[in-house]
Amino acid sequence: MVTRFLKRIFLAIILVSMFLAGCGPASDVTEEAPTAVGGVSEETACDYKGDLVISTYGGTSEEFSRNYVVPSYNEICPDVTVVYDVGGMSARLTKLIAQKDNPEVNLFHSTPEAFYQALNEGLLVEIDQSNIPEMANIPDWAKPEPQYGAGVNSYAYSLGYDPEFFGDDPPTSWLDLWRSEVQGKVILPAIGHSMMTDFIIAAAETHGGSMNDVMPGINAIAELKPVSQTFFYTDWIPIWESGDAVMVVDFDIYINRYKDEQGGNIEFVIPEEGAFGLIGHWSVVKGTEGKLKFAAETYINLLLTKEVQADNPEGSYIAPVRPDITLSEKWDELLATYGSSLDQVRWTDPKFKADNRAEWTELMNQIVAPAWGE
């Protein structure tokens, strides 16, 4: 009896040892799939050690990366330190061009127009799309040139207004910027603003011109009397709170964040002609190679995962680009490029705008700037 019991114990010990050593019978062992983080398995996790330098906007963009992206990213790439090169779009593009022969940046976060400018300058490298499988889950409008990266979030450029000032007659059109009662109380984008090209298109189309004939728009903008021209919403908030402004041209993310978080007396509206959509595009800078390039592509892939996409509104008031993300009713109301209002947003050709920006900027400086300075 005892002998039989000891034999059973001995046999059990042998089987357990075989199982732990991975040598047990196939019928008794089930192999688990590699644990995946951000769509990248541990088997393919990057082993690059060093810095990944990201050229991005400051403020909410950097905060979102630090709080919502990097913790998960470092599970995939534990030895990579994300370093931020922050600044305005124009300044960062200029810096990237100056560093063309010896780039210090690996990832470029930009508008689609700036992306095309960088592409034309030969600053970017083609991605390996197999390292960014989540690109298959985003719409075509978020991938202007799929071989060079993708847009990971979206927002809209439109109008904000003071509801108390307008009462029962709120603005409903881009033309409302030309109302006589708001002259001297309008905040407009600075001439070098990333969305000035779209503002020119809006002005042209509502004054008898078009994308291919912007002079009517240029002349119409010169007729406006702005109280200020700004690049970032923190520049116009003090003016708004002083009561010196009642209309502003800016992104939904800034107008709604100011209203929702700071209790600003402001409403966002999409005009009947439509708002202008914009994606936050990510591309890899030429000179980023080997394991570092894989680490860069892994970062873009993580930005496109359902988990990070769903965090975009909470982290930055920006809409996800994936159509399979379900957000609360609050975000459906606040995000112009998500849900019920997405079909009211238009996506103008970024390559066309990149090709024409220099000429249009010169016209703005020659015609509009002197008029605004009077």
C-alpha positions, 0 to 999 in steps of 0.5 A: 500500500505504502509502496504504491502510494510512493510510486504515485508520488514519484510519478507525479513529481516526474510529470510536474518536472517535465511540465515545468521544463516544457517537456510534458506531453503535447496533450497536457501543455497549452502554449500561451500567445505572447502577451501583447501591449499596444498591438506589439507582442513581447516577442517583437518588442523593441530592444533599442536602448537610448532616446527617441526624440519627438518633435511635437507641440507643447501643452496638451500634446506633450502632456498627453504623451507623458500621461497616456502614451509613454507608460504603455510604450515603455512596457514595449520599449523599456530601455527607450527614453522619450525626449520632447522637442516642443514648439509651434508648427512653423518653428519646428519645421524650420528647425527640422529643415536646418538639421536636414544633414544631421537630424536630431529628431526621430518623430515629427508630429505635424499638420498634414500641410507641414507634413507635405512640406517636410516630405518635399524637403526630403526630410522623411523616410518611408515607414515599414507598415508591418510595424504599424498594423493598427493603420489598417483600422483608420479611415483614408482621410487620416492617411494622406500618404500611408507610406509616410505615416498617419494621422492619429487624432483629429479636430476642427477649425471653426468659430467661437462666439459670446452667447450673451453678446449675440443673444437670439442671433448667433453666428451661423456662417463664416460671413458673420465675421464681417458683421459691422457690430463685431469689428474691433472685437474679433480674434483672428489667426496670425498670418503664420498660423497653421490654419491661415490657408483654410481661413483664406479659403473660407474667406475666398469661397464666401466672397465670390472666389475659390481655392484657385482664386483666393484674391477675393478672400485676401481682400475681404480679410483685409476689411476685417478689424481684428482686436488681435491675431494669435497663434495659441488659445492661451493668447486670446483667453485674457482678451476674451475674459476682458470683454474685448472680444466676442468672436474668435477663429480657432479649433474646437479643442481649445474653445471647448476646453476653455468652456468646459474646464474654465467655465469660459463664456463661449460657444463653438459653432460649425458654420453652414459652409462647414468647419475645416478638419485637421489631423495630427499627423506622425511621420518618421524623420530620415536618418532614423534607422534600424532598431531606433526606427522600429522604436519610432514606428512602435510609438505610432502604432501605439497611438492608433490602438483602441486604448490610446484612441479612446483616451484622446478626449479625456487627455486632450479634448481631441477626437480619435480617428478610429471609427470603432471608438465609442465615446460618451454623449458629452464627447459627441457634443464637444468633438466636432470631428466625431459622431454626429458632426463629423459630416459637417467637417471638410478636409481640404487638400494639404498638398495643395495648401503646402504648394500655395502657402508661400504665395498666399503668405506674401499676399497677406503680408502685402495686402492684409498686414498693412490694413490690419495695422491702420 
